[in-house]
Amino acid sequence: MTTAVPKVVTRYFEADARRDIDALVALFADDAVVIDEGQTRRGATEIRGWQTGAASEFEYTTEVLGVAADGEDHHLVTARLDGNFPGGTATLTFDFTVTGELISRLEIAP
């Protein structure tokens, strides 16, 4: 990532690439919210469930295409996913809100 983003955002993509669910969940605040595929998950237990369920259903690689900051704690990351999911390729926006050194909100959308 060439644009400066908080380290927690970089660590999110690193943990996701390793499929390290424990490391990934640890990046979120206790009351964090994740919205993906139209479903909202709240808190560490539901975020872990998202990672062990829907987020791990397919194998994929992620290429970060761009990063934009919208204020000090709001960051948009555009990424291309290639994998064995229907369609094989998707370009998604990861909308991060960072509070302190943790992710407090993440919305993933096309």
N, C-alpha and C positions, 0 to 999 in steps of 0.2 A: 504494500500500500504506500503510494507516494505522498499523498496528502496526510498531514498529521492527524492522527486519531488517537483517542485514549488507548493505552496498552491493553485494557480489558477487551476492546473490540478486536484488536489483533489476536489476542489470546483465544477469543471465541472461535475465530476461523482456524487457528492452529489446533485447538482441541477437537473441533469438528472434523478436520482432516484426519486426525489420528483415531477418530471415533472413541474418544476418551470421555465417556459420559460423566464420570465423577468430576473431572476437571472442568468440563463445560458447565455443569450445574453449579459448581462452586463460584462461577463468575457472576451469578445472579444474586440480587438482594433477596432477603427472606420473603418479602412481599411483592416480588417482581411479577410482571405480567408478560406473557408471550402470546401473540396472536399469529396463528399460522393456519392456512387452509380454512379460514373462516371460523376457527375455534379458538376460544380464549382459555389459557391455562394460567392459574394463579398460584404462586408459591412454589417452593422447591419440590414438593411431592408431585404436583401436577406437571412441572417442567421436566422432572425426571421421567414421568410417564410418557410425555411427548417424545423425549429422546429415545426411550426404549421401545416406543410404539411407532407412531407415524413417521418420525424423523429417521428411524433406522430400518424402515421397510425396504428401502432400495439402496443399492450401492451407487455412489456418485462422486465426482470430483467437482471442486468449486474453483473458479477463476474470478478473482476480483477485477472488475472492469473499471470501476471508478468510485471515488469517495468524495462526499461533500459534507461540510460542516454547516449546520444551521444553528448557530449559537455555540456556547461552550460545552453544553452537555447533550446536544442532539446531533446525530451523525447518520447520514444516509450512505449505504454501501450498495452499489449495483454489482451483481455477480451473475456469472453464467454457470449453471449446473449441467453437467453431462453425466448420464448414467443409464441404468436399466429400468427407469421408471417410464410410464406411458409418454410417448413423444420423444424421449431420449435427451432432450435439451430444453432448458428453461432459463430465461433471464428474470431474475428476481431482485427486488429492492428490500434490503434489510434496514429497517428504520429503528436505530438504537437510541434510547435515552439512558444516559449514564449519570448516576448519582454517586458522588465520591469516587470510589474505585470499582464500583459494581454496576452491572446492567440492571436498571429498574424497570425497563420496558423494551420489548422487541416486537416489532410487527414485520412479518415477512409477507410480501405480496408481489404479484406479477407487475 
